[in-house]
Structure formats: C-alpha cells, structure tokens
C-alpha cells in the first residue's frame, strides 16, 4: 500500500509505530508542507522532554548522544534524535554521525534518527528544527535529543530552544574560556567534561565551576558539571541523571518553569516564521521587472538607494511599513 | 560656531575640507539620519575608487593599508579609510588599527580614518558601510579603502561590494587552501602574499596561481598575485600598481565593467535596506500586546505557530504578504 500524503493519516500511522510514515512527515515538516504538518501535529505535542547538545566539533557530542540513546533504550523508552548541521547543505558531520548511530541502532524500532542540514539562506533551520521536534513529540517519542555540529551562532540559537541544554567540553586549558566566549555559560543546564580520561579534567571542572560562581545572574538552577568518557560509556548514567534532574526541576510546582522556557521557544519560532515570510517577500519584490529600472536610476545618480527602497516597498503594497 | 546638523550644509563643509563636518556626517550616515544623508550625498558620489581588503586576522591587513595610505599621500592624493569589525560592538581590533594609523597620519588633513563596529542584530553593517563609502566619496576622497578584521561571511559580503578586492595571505602551507574555503578565490582581484620575507612564500604564490588556473569560471581579468613585506614597505608600490591596473581595467571601453560591479553593489544595498525595514517590522509586530495572547494559545495547544504567524501578519495589516 503506497504511503499517504495526508499529514493526519501519516501522523496516525507514525504514532502506531510506522517508521516510513514518520520519515515522510518529517520531510514534509521541513518543506512547503510545514504549516499543514504543524497544524496536525501541534495538538498532539508538548509531552516530550527536549534536550539540546552543543560543544566544539570533536568534543564527542555524537558519541555521547549515542551512549545516551543506548541507555534510554535499555530502560525501554523510545527516543528521537535530530542531528543538525547549519554549516553546510552537504553535511559530512551530520551524515557521518548518522551512520555511526545507524550501526548501533539501525535495527532498533525504538530509535528514530534524522539529519537536518542547512538549506541555504531562505530555508532556515531556525524554523525547521522546532517543527521537526514537534513531529517527533507528536509521534510519541518521550525524549527528543537535538545535536548540533559546532558552537556557531545558529547552532546556539537552535540548541537553546531545548528544555534542557547540555554543553560538552573537553579537558584542557582554555576550553571553559572558549565555551564562555561562545555564550555557552549562559545557556547550559548541564556541563559534560567528556574525554575525562585525559589530563586536565580537574582543572576544566574547576574552571567551569569558577565561572559559574562568578556569573552575575544567579538562577535557581545551578548547572551541574559531570565527567564522562563517552567512548567507553563511563559517566553516561550520571549525565542522564543530571539531565533528568533538570527536567524534574522544570516540572516542579506545576511546571511554570517549563512553561516559561517553552514560551520563549514558541515566541522565537513565531518570530522566525514571520521573518522568513518577509524575507521571501523581499526576494520576490527584488526579482520584479521594476527593480532593474530603479537600480539604473541609482547608478545615474537620479535617486538614492534609500528613496528607492521606500519606493519599492510602496509599490509592493506594503506602504504601512513606512509609517 | 557650532556645527550644523543639516546634511547639505555638513557636506558642503566636508567638501571644503572640514574634518569635523565629515565626522558628523559619517555618524549621521550610520544612524537614524541615514536616509537624509544619502539623499544629499548620493548625487555627489560615484567618483571614488573603492578598494576592499580582507584576509585572516593577523595577516597584516592594517599594516598594508597603512603603507598604502602613506604611498597615496606621498603622491598628493587624499584617501578615506573604513576599518570595519562586524564581530563585536566593542571592537579591539578596529580601534587598535585606528590608533596605529592615527600615530602615522594623525596630523595629515588628507587622510580620514573611520572605525565601524557591529551595532547588534538590527543595525546592520551591510547597509551602513555603503552609506559611509558614499559620504567619503561625496566628500571628495578619490580613494576609499575598506578594511575588515577577518574573513567571516559578513566581512566577505562587505568587501565584495568594493570596486577592487584585495585578499591578503601569508606564506605557509594551507593559507591558499583556507582562502579558497572562505570563498576568497572568487572575489579577489589582487592577491597580496604579505610577510614575504618568511619561508614558503614561493609555495603560496604557486598554490594561488594553481587554484586560479583550475578556476572553472575564466573571466577577462586574471587576478594578480603580488608579494609584500608591509611592515618595512617592501612591495607596497607593486600592490598599489596592481590595484590601479584593476581600476583601469574596470574603466576601459567606457566603464561598462565598473558599472556592472556597482550595479551589483547598489542592488545589494537596496535589498539590505528593505530587509532591515522588514526586520524592524517583525520586531514591532512581536512587541505588540496581542502577541503574548497568541503565544498562550500556542502553549495551550489551541493554535499552532504557523497559524499564529499568519494571523499576526494579518493583524499587522500585511495580509498581501500571505497571497
């Protein structure tokens, strides 16, 4: 039987465990069908605990996530993984990570791994990732792990929308300082000093704790600093315990803290959707036949670019924007 | 006599050599008075040769630009310099570069140096830099040099709007490869292998030439590859000669090549101005009182973010965008 293209039917099948339906739904959620997928999936969403992982390339995020997936599965729970690479439409990193995980979890029906790479300036991951999370959530995955390739601005923006943010560091002078520079101190709920069998682990743990002590904004949650050697499984349980402790903290007292987090996430998503729409409008306006004429007028010094941009916005019927 | 705040009066004074007037005009061109400054300056613009400099931090761009300024001044010509740092609103790099140049050229009325740093997400340098170039051009500087701190995406976008693009490399394995990765091969009109007293200069020159040979798109202009030791002045004349040769090439046959370049620059500027306007609209829309109510509806699963973003756009009177 061929797979449906109706989001509601696909979601029904995905919730019953049909992997092909979930895969198709995720593809639709990233593309031109994003809105219709969201409209079907949103009312089934909100239950999953969303955990974001960031850290420098090579810090061992993929290995750590892989270990956590094994742990979660050993407890009989399902998990969805989004491997996000904003740096390239041809993502070696994300695809490789996928393959490594595929080897371990390929035959496991309880794990669903999805790679998402940049689709150029217009197809923003900032809007696509939350919609993919929504689909995995609505499909019934109680845990959704988001892993990014690096610590660039886009990656940090994506990861900080998670309920719980895990920052992966390595032992060695300066790693904590680099994390601080990248703005990770402010967003981390759990620090993992991975490759903790190497020299310098105590110094790095100490550095992170010192920075947390110095942080101007004291919040109710003190980020936990854990050690791990993800490659041999050491410390994986402690990492997951810290993640779950943060989740429990968010749920305390009726879950107002979780609601505050998700409010920020949803606000960002709406802002991003509006922004994407407007960017598309600009692209269309500037592809119109009148645009070249305007540019000629600027080049012959008849009109300046500011006057022309006003005029183009006016001609596009968006004069209200000028007020 | 206090300085005027009228752009036309300020431009008149700046063209007569009044440095304070030019400084104020540049400040206005970056800020909320950008449009009125452009409307006055644009009709006086178009004469300056705009040269952009990019390359990795530490490659010696500032020293090279400083040397070129000395050379230009020794020939009795005036020059404006824009030192652009998109990475930080508190730009150590750009300010330092400024100070170094100030020491050499502080008392020279024929040199005008201006630092421009990032002003956050809204105040885009991509729109501010062309307007600053316009002002220096209209003030009568025959040469405008734009120097960026690094080779990030924003920096490359800023520099590639110049008439002539100079890419600064250093000797050593891999520098040419790095330049290629950063997309500099496509935008360079002149390569400078700076610090050419170090080992590996011939290999780097060879690497660059090999890459130019392999380039799929053969254009009429073959980028020149020059050697320099900017710190002691070696090769500065050859660099400037190459820059001037490229300028002459652009002006050949009626200047249609220069016009093509500037058409691209002006198109980008208009697109950027429209984009900035729309970003501001999104910010205003999402700061409205109805926005929080919408977010609550999403959190209680009544409506999804896509439906809400449509609705917000509609309420803002921008329904035409939905078609």
Interface residues (C-beta under 8 A of the other chain):
Chain A: X34 X35 X38 X39 X41 X42 X43 X45 X46 X130 X259 X262 X263 X266 X267 X269 X270 X271 X273 X274 X275 X277 X278 X279 X281 X282 X285 X286 X291 X294 X295 X298 X299 X301 X303 X304 X305 X306 X307 X308 X309 X310 X312 X313 X316 X317 X318 X320 X321
Chain B: X34 X35 X38 X39 X41 X42 X43 X45 X46 X130 X259 X262 X263 X266 X267 X269 X270 X271 X273 X274 X275 X277 X278 X279 X281 X282 X285 X286 X291 X294 X295 X298 X299 X301 X303 X304 X305 X306 X307 X308 X309 X310 X312 X313 X316 X317 X318 X320 X321
